[in-house]
Amino acid sequence: MSRPLVMGVINVTPDSFSDGGRCIGLDAGLAHARRLVAAGADVLDIGGESTRPGAEPVPEAEELDRVVPLIAAIRAESDIALSIDTMKPAVARAAVGAGATMWNDIAALGWRNDGPAVAAELGCDVVLMHMRGEPRTMQAAPRYDDVVAEVTAFLSDRAEAAMAAGVARERIWLDPGVGFGKTRAHNLALLAHLDRFVALGFPVLVGASRKSFIKAIDPSAQTADDRLGGSLAVALAAARAGAAAVRVHDVYETRQALAVQAAIGHAGGHG
């Protein structure tokens, strides 16, 4: 494609930072999925546990109850690619059984020792994301000597561990984890050097939609809904750097911005 895939977010949670509580219940989640499909999403990413800074863990049974019926309902009426956003291998297994085709793991298959083996067993695409610490504590003064080098090394190591467990190389995606245990400066450094992650040879997913580092740049963007402009700027930068997908809340606007950027690039290349 001439643009990255657009992954639309469905948080089936009461406490996600941007849209918590808006998709609680099967009917609300399915209605939002339909809106995202109509807006042009290429992938839907369904999560049943908030991973915002300070979030509390959700029991496995509750997470399963939140996501599995919704995945099954979406799959019953659409063949769109579906991603399960979870750290838990058991949730990933149930989600794939219900129709998910990707496991998006903020813990890079490290939440349990059997994560890589389960990913190999499932045979689905797997997103390995970098996070410093865990959601409850990750924003407590994160420090790096060289954030780009350290995140690159971490993701390379986790990809090697996944492949050693039997995950096919072509199934592995990388995500530098914007906002997960990083300061404003760390996030900007990662975004400025996305080409370093692309150069590792795996498709790269960038998820920066509506995140608080945008408010740190523009203090007037106090609420998550105020951060569309910053989110689009990141999506366009990610596309220019060669990212394979962007994870966003505002699917229609992102798809349009990416399409226009691609059209301008195409026209320039043939001018």
C-alpha positions, -999 to 999 in steps of 0.1 A, spaced: 0 0 0 11 36 -5 1 44 31 3 26 65 -26 5 76 -50 23 99 -57 4 131 -88 17 149 -91 15 187 -119 -2 205 -114 0 243 -140 -22 261 -130 -6 294 -144 19 319 -110 37 325 -90 41 293 -75 76 290 -93 87 259 -125 68 255 -131 48 287 -167 38 292 -178 46 257 -178 10 245 -189 -9 275 -212 -37 266 -216 -58 235 -240 -35 217 -219 -3 223 -187 -21 212 -202 -35 181 -217 -1 171 -183 15 175 -167 -13 154 -192 -6 126 -184 31 128 -147 24 125 -152 0 95 -173 26 78 -146 52 84 -121 31 66 -102 12 93 -80 -16 80 -77 -33 114 -97 -31 146 -77 -34 179 -99 -46 208 -87 -42 244 -104 -51 277 -78 -38 301 -67 -2 302 -30 4 300 -30 41 306 -5 54 332 -16 44 366 -41 18 354 -50 -11 377 -48 -47 364 -80 -64 354 -87 -101 364 -83 -125 335 -119 -137 336 -132 -102 334 -110 -93 305 -122 -124 286 -158 -115 293 -152 -80 278 -134 -89 246 -143 -124 234 -180 -119 227 -173 -86 209 -146 -102 187 -170 -131 179 -198 -106 170 -176 -85 148 -162 -116 130 -198 -129 124 -205 -98 102 -171 -87 89 -139 -102 76 -119 -71 87 -85 -79 104 -90 -80 142 -63 -75 169 -65 -84 205 -47 -59 228 -37 -79 258 -7 -91 278 -23 -123 289 -16 -155 268 -50 -170 278 -69 -140 266 -49 -140 233 -57 -177 228 -94 -171 234 -95 -140 212 -78 -158 183 -103 -187 188 -131 -161 184 -117 -146 152 -88 -123 161 -58 -124 136 -32 -104 156 -20 -103 192 -9 -68 202 11 -72 233 24 -42 253 46 -66 273 63 -80 242 53 -116 251 70 -111 285 40 -110 309 43 -148 314 71 -171 305 49 -190 281 41 -159 260 64 -167 231 53 -204 230 16 -194 230 23 -169 202 40 -196 182 11 -220 188 -15 -195 177 3 -186 145 -12 -151 143 6 -118 138 22 -105 170 31 -69 179 60 -67 203 59 -33 221 84 -17 244 73 -6 279 94 5 308 79 -10 340 42 -17 340 12 6 336 7 15 373 43 28 376 57 33 341 55 71 342 73 74 376 104 93 364 115 70 335 152 73 327 174 61 297 209 68 287 200 65 250 163 58 246 165 50 209 193 26 212 178 9 243 144 5 228 159 -8 196 180 -33 214 150 -45 235 127 -50 205 155 -68 186 160 -91 216 123 -98 220 119 -106 183 148 -131 186 131 -147 216 98 -150 197 115 -166 167 135 -189 190 101 -201 204 88 -208 169 71 -175 159 76 -170 122 96 -139 113 70 -127 89 44 -127 118 64 -103 140 57 -65 143 75 -40 164 61 -10 183 85 15 201 58 21 228 53 59 226 40 70 260 48 37 279 75 47 304 87 77 285 89 114 289 80 140 263 117 141 252 119 103 250 87 101 229 99 128 205 133 110 201 116 77 193 94 94 167 123 113 152 142 81 147 115 57 136 137 47 107 160 29 131 131 6 140 121 1 104 157 -8 96 154 -39 119 134 -55 90 100 -60 107 68 -40 101 65 -12 126 33 -1 144 31 34 159 5 42 185 6 78 196 -30 88 191 -43 115 216 -14 108 241 -4 132 267 30 141 252 9 162 227 -4 182 256 32 187 268 39 203 234 6 222 232 -7 229 267 -40 240 253 -48 204 244 -60 195 279 -83 167 270 -77 137 248 -103 150 223 -82 182 218 -53 163 204 -64 154 169 -40 177 152 -10 163 171 -22 128 164 -24 134 127 11 150 127 25 118 142 7 96 118 21 115 88 56 114 103 52 77 108 42 72 72 72 92 60 95 70 81 81 38 67 58 26 94 35 -2 84 6 8 105 -7 35 129 -30 28 158 -55 56 161 -88 67 176 -97 90 147 -98 67 118 -116 88 92 -93 118 97 -62 97 98 -70 78 67 -78 110 48 -45 127 60 -25 97 49 -42 95 16 -36 131 8 1 128 18 5 98 -4 -12 115 -33 11 145 -30 41 122 -29 29 103 -59 23 136 -79 58 148 -69 74 116 -80 58 120 -114 62 157 -118 
